[in-house]
Amino acid sequence: MKQRAITAVFFAIAMIGGVYGGLIPFRILSLLIAAGCLWELMGLLLPEEDGKSLRQIIGLVWGLAPFVAALALDGVGMISIIVVPAFVSLLLLIELFGRSASPFSNVGTYLLGIFYISVPLLLLQSVAWKSGFGYAPNRVFGLLWLVWTNDTLAYLIGSKIGRTKLFPRISPNKTWEGTLGGIVCTVGMAWLLSTYVDDYSVVQWLVLAAVVGVFGTLGDLVESMLKRSLGVKDSGSLLPGHGGLLDRFDAFLFVLPFAWLALGILEN
């Protein structure tokens, strides 16, 4: 418990410092999160065979390529997402000479890393940008805070009054009572944020809360499905007492595309 608390404190300090340190620290933080999650995902999904470490590096570099291009070109590089399919042939050639027993599965894993981890974090760069003002850290931290609120309150409420299993095949401990309680509390937190943080309107904050409540829960279930299919408890051991980075950002990563889409609709 002590180790878990110490890790949580340092994790919170790193996140707050990265978000509120300015645009460059925020982008470095995003890059580190992407790299850590990609490395863990590659480690989980790539087969245990000769050359796995090299394939993990390939998956890491390949997954970060569009992300780094976007940051280097200040957002313009997001068009690199469109040309990703053009480089599938390169991956196939790498696997051709790699002598893996499952080359096409490896290519699928590399591409999954891009769309499951790198693309959502690219979209976060757009969410964090306020037209006419530039980088808006409150937008990033507000979204993170909603995800953490939903995750924490759903767990606490579910552990106290949860009776009806939400998805027992994947996550035996999740309940409908906890899930709905987490969503209600997240909506309440969004309303509270709207009174102090004017980066979004009240409607935008409340819509974000609904998106977080639904897709944050689904994102957690998706990662639980991944770990259960592989027979592992955590995605990694980088955060003592908390597992890996992917364990901590699974809901956030899954929320980001839907939050970006919802905000895009509301702002037009």
C-alpha positions as CSV (number, residue, x, y, z in Angstrom):
1,M,0.0,0.0,0.0
2,K,2.9,2.4,0.9
3,Q,4.6,1.7,-2.4
4,R,1.3,2.3,-4.3
5,A,0.8,5.6,-2.6
6,I,4.4,6.7,-3.3
7,T,4.0,5.8,-7.0
8,A,0.7,7.7,-7.1
9,V,2.3,10.9,-5.7
10,F,5.2,10.8,-8.2
11,F,2.8,10.0,-11.1
12,A,0.6,12.9,-10.2
13,I,3.5,15.3,-9.9
14,A,4.9,14.2,-13.3
15,M,1.4,14.6,-15.0
16,I,0.7,18.0,-13.5
17,G,4.2,19.2,-14.3
18,G,4.0,17.9,-17.9
19,V,0.5,19.4,-18.5
20,Y,1.1,22.8,-16.9
21,G,4.8,23.2,-17.7
22,G,4.0,24.6,-21.2
23,L,3.6,23.3,-24.7
24,I,7.0,21.7,-25.0
25,P,6.8,19.7,-21.6
26,F,3.3,18.7,-22.6
27,R,4.5,17.3,-25.9
28,I,7.4,15.5,-24.3
29,L,5.0,14.0,-21.8
30,S,2.7,12.9,-24.6
31,L,5.6,11.3,-26.4
32,L,6.8,9.5,-23.3
33,I,3.3,8.1,-22.7
34,A,3.0,7.0,-26.3
35,A,6.4,5.3,-26.1
36,G,5.7,3.6,-22.9
37,C,2.3,2.3,-23.9
38,L,3.6,1.2,-27.3
39,W,6.5,-0.7,-25.7
40,E,4.1,-2.5,-23.3
41,L,1.6,-3.3,-26.1
42,M,4.3,-4.7,-28.3
43,G,5.7,-6.8,-25.4
44,L,2.2,-8.2,-24.8
45,L,1.2,-9.1,-28.3
46,L,4.4,-10.0,-30.2
47,P,5.2,-13.7,-30.0
48,E,7.9,-15.1,-27.8
49,E,10.4,-16.1,-30.4
50,D,13.9,-15.1,-31.5
51,G,14.1,-11.5,-32.5
52,K,11.2,-10.3,-30.3
53,S,13.2,-7.5,-28.8
54,L,14.0,-6.2,-32.3
55,R,10.4,-6.4,-33.3
56,Q,9.4,-4.5,-30.2
57,I,11.8,-1.7,-31.3
58,I,10.3,-1.8,-34.8
59,G,6.8,-1.5,-33.3
60,L,7.9,1.4,-31.1
61,V,9.6,3.3,-33.9
62,W,6.8,2.6,-36.3
63,G,4.1,3.6,-33.8
64,L,5.9,6.9,-32.9
65,A,6.7,7.9,-36.5
66,P,3.4,9.6,-37.3
67,F,3.3,11.1,-33.8
68,V,6.8,12.6,-34.0
69,A,6.0,13.9,-37.5
70,A,2.9,15.6,-36.3
71,L,4.7,17.3,-33.4
72,A,7.7,18.3,-35.6
73,L,5.4,19.9,-38.1
74,D,3.2,21.5,-35.5
75,G,0.1,19.5,-36.3
76,V,0.4,19.5,-40.1
77,G,2.0,16.1,-39.8
78,M,-1.3,14.6,-38.8
79,I,-1.8,14.0,-42.5
80,S,0.8,11.3,-42.0
81,I,-2.0,9.2,-40.6
82,I,-3.5,9.1,-44.1
83,V,-0.3,7.7,-45.7
84,V,0.3,5.0,-43.1
85,P,-1.2,2.3,-45.4
86,A,1.4,3.2,-48.0
87,F,4.1,1.9,-45.6
88,V,2.5,-1.4,-44.9
89,S,4.6,-2.8,-47.7
90,L,7.7,-1.8,-45.9
91,L,6.6,-3.7,-42.8
92,L,5.8,-6.7,-44.9
93,L,9.3,-6.6,-46.4
94,I,10.8,-6.4,-42.9
95,E,8.8,-9.5,-41.9
96,L,9.8,-11.2,-45.1
97,F,13.4,-11.3,-43.9
98,G,12.6,-11.6,-40.2
99,R,11.8,-15.3,-40.2
100,S,8.9,-15.0,-37.8
101,A,6.4,-17.8,-37.6
102,S,3.6,-15.2,-37.6
103,P,4.6,-12.3,-39.9
104,F,1.1,-11.0,-40.7
105,S,0.1,-11.1,-37.1
106,N,3.2,-9.0,-36.3
107,V,2.2,-6.4,-39.0
108,G,-1.2,-6.2,-37.4
109,T,0.3,-5.6,-34.0
110,Y,2.4,-2.7,-35.4
111,L,-0.6,-1.1,-37.0
112,L,-2.7,-1.6,-33.8
113,G,-0.1,0.4,-31.9
114,I,-0.5,3.3,-34.2
115,F,-4.3,3.4,-34.1
116,Y,-4.8,2.4,-30.5
117,I,-2.1,4.6,-28.9
118,S,-0.4,7.1,-31.2
119,V,-3.5,8.4,-33.1
120,P,-5.5,9.2,-29.9
121,L,-2.5,11.0,-28.4
122,L,-2.2,12.9,-31.7
123,L,-5.8,14.0,-31.3
124,L,-5.1,15.1,-27.8
125,Q,-2.7,17.7,-29.3
126,S,-5.7,19.1,-31.2
127,V,-8.0,19.0,-28.1
128,A,-5.3,20.9,-26.2
129,W,-5.2,23.8,-28.7
130,K,-7.6,26.7,-28.1
131,S,-8.2,28.8,-31.2
132,G,-6.8,32.3,-30.7
133,F,-5.1,31.4,-27.4
134,G,-2.7,28.5,-28.2
135,Y,-2.0,25.7,-25.8
136,A,-4.7,25.4,-23.1
137,P,-3.5,23.1,-20.3
138,N,-6.9,23.2,-18.5
139,R,-8.5,21.3,-21.4
140,V,-6.0,18.5,-21.0
141,F,-6.1,18.3,-17.2
142,G,-9.9,18.7,-17.2
143,L,-10.3,15.7,-19.5
144,L,-7.8,13.7,-17.4
145,W,-9.6,14.7,-14.2
146,L,-12.9,13.5,-15.6
147,V,-11.4,10.1,-16.6
148,W,-9.9,9.7,-13.1
149,T,-13.1,10.8,-11.5
150,N,-15.1,8.2,-13.4
151,D,-12.6,5.4,-12.8
152,T,-12.2,6.1,-9.1
153,L,-15.8,6.8,-8.2
154,A,-17.1,3.8,-10.2
155,Y,-14.7,1.6,-8.3
156,L,-15.6,3.0,-4.9
157,I,-19.3,2.9,-5.5
158,G,-19.2,-0.5,-7.0
159,S,-17.2,-1.9,-4.1
160,K,-19.7,-0.6,-1.6
161,I,-23.1,-1.2,-3.2
162,G,-22.4,-3.0,-6.5
163,R,-24.5,-6.2,-7.0
164,T,-25.3,-6.5,-10.7
165,K,-22.3,-7.6,-12.8
166,L,-21.6,-5.3,-15.8
167,F,-19.5,-7.6,-17.9
168,P,-18.5,-10.7,-15.9
169,R,-16.8,-12.5,-18.8
170,I,-14.2,-9.8,-19.1
171,S,-14.2,-7.9,-15.7
172,P,-15.9,-9.8,-12.9
173,N,-15.6,-6.9,-10.5
174,K,-17.3,-4.2,-12.5
175,T,-21.0,-3.6,-11.7
176,W,-23.8,-1.6,-13.2
177,E,-24.2,0.3,-9.9
178,G,-20.6,1.3,-9.9
179,T,-20.6,2.2,-13.6
180,L,-23.8,4.4,-13.4
181,G,-22.6,5.9,-10.1
182,G,-19.3,6.8,-11.7
183,I,-21.1,8.4,-14.7
184,V,-23.3,10.5,-12.4
185,C,-20.4,11.7,-10.3
186,T,-18.4,12.5,-13.5
187,V,-21.3,14.6,-14.8
188,G,-21.4,16.4,-11.4
189,M,-17.6,17.0,-11.6
190,A,-18.0,18.4,-15.2
191,W,-20.6,20.8,-14.0
192,L,-18.3,21.9,-11.2
193,L,-15.4,22.3,-13.6
194,S,-17.6,24.5,-15.9
195,T,-18.0,27.0,-13.1
196,Y,-14.3,27.5,-12.7
197,V,-12.7,26.6,-16.1
198,D,-14.1,28.6,-19.0
199,D,-12.2,26.7,-21.7
200,Y,-15.4,24.9,-22.6
201,S,-19.1,25.9,-22.2
202,V,-21.3,24.1,-19.7
203,V,-22.8,22.0,-22.5
204,Q,-19.3,21.0,-23.8
205,W,-18.2,20.0,-20.3
206,L,-21.3,17.9,-19.7
207,V,-21.0,16.2,-23.1
208,L,-17.4,15.4,-22.3
209,A,-18.5,13.8,-19.0
210,A,-21.0,11.6,-20.8
211,V,-18.3,10.6,-23.4
212,V,-15.9,9.8,-20.5
213,G,-18.5,7.8,-18.6
214,V,-19.4,5.6,-21.5
215,F,-16.2,5.2,-23.5
216,G,-13.8,5.4,-20.5
217,T,-15.6,2.3,-19.1
218,L,-15.5,0.6,-22.5
219,G,-11.8,1.4,-22.9
220,D,-11.1,-0.2,-19.5
221,L,-13.0,-3.3,-20.6
222,V,-11.1,-3.5,-23.9
223,E,-7.8,-3.5,-22.0
224,S,-9.1,-6.1,-19.6
225,M,-10.1,-8.2,-22.6
226,L,-6.6,-7.9,-23.9
227,K,-5.0,-9.0,-20.6
228,R,-7.4,-11.8,-20.0
229,S,-6.8,-13.2,-23.4
230,L,-3.1,-13.3,-22.7
231,G,-3.4,-14.5,-19.1
232,V,-1.6,-11.5,-17.5
233,K,-2.6,-9.2,-14.6
234,D,-0.9,-6.0,-15.7
235,S,0.4,-4.5,-18.9
236,G,3.8,-3.9,-17.4
237,S,5.6,-3.1,-14.1
238,L,6.8,0.5,-14.7
239,L,4.6,1.9,-12.0
240,P,5.1,-0.2,-8.8
241,G,1.7,-1.1,-7.2
242,H,-0.2,0.2,-10.3
243,G,1.0,-2.0,-13.1
244,G,2.1,-0.4,-16.4
245,L,1.4,2.8,-18.3
246,L,-1.2,1.1,-20.5
247,D,-3.1,0.1,-17.3
248,R,-3.2,3.7,-16.3
249,F,-4.1,5.3,-19.7
250,D,-6.4,2.6,-21.2
251,A,-9.6,4.5,-20.5
252,F,-8.0,7.9,-21.5
253,L,-6.7,6.6,-24.8
254,F,-10.1,5.1,-25.7
255,V,-11.9,8.3,-24.8
256,L,-9.8,10.7,-26.8
257,P,-11.1,10.0,-30.4
258,F,-14.7,10.3,-29.2
259,A,-14.0,13.4,-27.1
260,W,-12.2,15.0,-30.2
261,L,-15.2,14.1,-32.4
262,A,-17.8,15.4,-29.9
263,L,-15.9,18.7,-29.4
264,G,-15.5,19.1,-33.2
265,I,-19.3,18.7,-33.6
266,L,-20.1,21.1,-30.8
267,E,-17.7,23.7,-31.9
268,N,-19.0,23.8,-35.5
